[in-house]
């Protein structure tokens, strides 16, 4: 199968890299149609690059973040479109980060992006079942349109170490890689650290991000 991986996605972002590598490792031929230009220029670049492909692929995958380019994909693509939403723009920007009021025009814009991109795609990918339930209820999208694809990890960088003995059987380290936002769950990590501390287990937290 030949796949057109389409959008303004960051090709080095783990979600995109893992999906692209996974498609190739499972026998797919992936053609990347990508633009990292700013403003309206990215839409013109994507249109020109896609036109050069002349429809020579079987299915299109719109990579993360692609909410803005799904309408363009729908206009120029006559094949099935899989949209890796990964997260809700509305939930992330309004509910989680609180960048604007839920009643603001900006919040309505984020809601519209989520709603429209899901409506236009033939299949929508999300990372958890909870996210799927949220999209179904919040944006009134049919359940059968969604598929869960776990985040995963790039096995070139993350892999179990062999024959490494801990200094102490009750001592371990946890690496947390993320941002200080509610979605990344730092409050729960710190809460877990306090529980372990009370149980007299050494807990060293290394933060990246």
Helices and strands as residue ranges (DSSP letters): E 2-7, H 14-25, E 29-34, H 41-53, E 59-62, H 70-76, E 80-86, H 89-90, I 91-96, H 105-120, E 123-126, H 129-139, G 143-145, E 146-148, E 171-177, G 182-184, H 186-198, E 202-208
